[in-house]
């Protein structure tokens, strides 16, 4: 997260200065995007540290809800910035376009694409290695920034060709058109982040692949101890999985006493540990399935 913060700060300063020098609204938008990322990433760092403090009297179930809440704030801010850029670009197109220093713009496109791609790869690798959802959101954000930089490079390559062929009048439209296209194309990214974060804030079921792994673990334990049936309820909040398991105990089940039930809980906890997430687990046993449903 701190890698993202410091890199965003450098990007913001360089892009704003470079964009003003080149007269490019697209590069300025890239700088504003990076500038917004600095503040949002700092908020994310604070949220992540807060989430990892664990439960206490004030937060008996833990603070993991701060993670999806922060993702919602980050996504909403980025969506607002994209809408602002889209409206401004349309206004410039209607006003006749904008003159841009193509050489400077091409140079920025190359530097920004390479640097953004490197940071995006680092964050994606960290997120796949068991990082927080905030790190995953940060990786998505940097991927969007890299695509924006790539669009800058492609757009100004087109502008350079137009200027070289004597069509500078058309080259004036490249910058605002690219801003409009990129900002419109990027809008689904924060929308997807908001949907996923709201699912967690509303304690909805985790993603299907995670549900399948949880159910597979419970079924294995059910078969191992000869339970009649099992019921699973699960939700995901930030980096924590809340799992409630109810086993229906039959006359032939190998676990019948309190001590044996505790052994089943320990077995289940160990198997859930292979999921690589913080697990908040509640396990119940009953001989009457109506209490488990």
Secondary structure, DSSP 8 states (H G I E B T S, - for coil): -HHHHHHHHHHHHHHHHHHHHHT-HHHHHHHHHHHHHHHHHHHHHHHHHHHTT---SS-TT-STHHHHHHHHHHHHHHHHHHHHHHHHHHHHHHTT-----HHHHHHHHHHHHHHHHHHHHHHHHHHHTT--HHHHHHHHHHHHHHHHHHHHHHHHHHHHHHHHTT-HHHHHHHHHHHHHHHHHHHHHHHHHHHHHHHHHHTT----HHHHHHHHHHHHHHHHHHT-SEEEEEEEEETTEEEEEEEEE--TT-S--SHHHHHHHHHHHHHHHGGG-SEEEEEEEEESSGGGT-
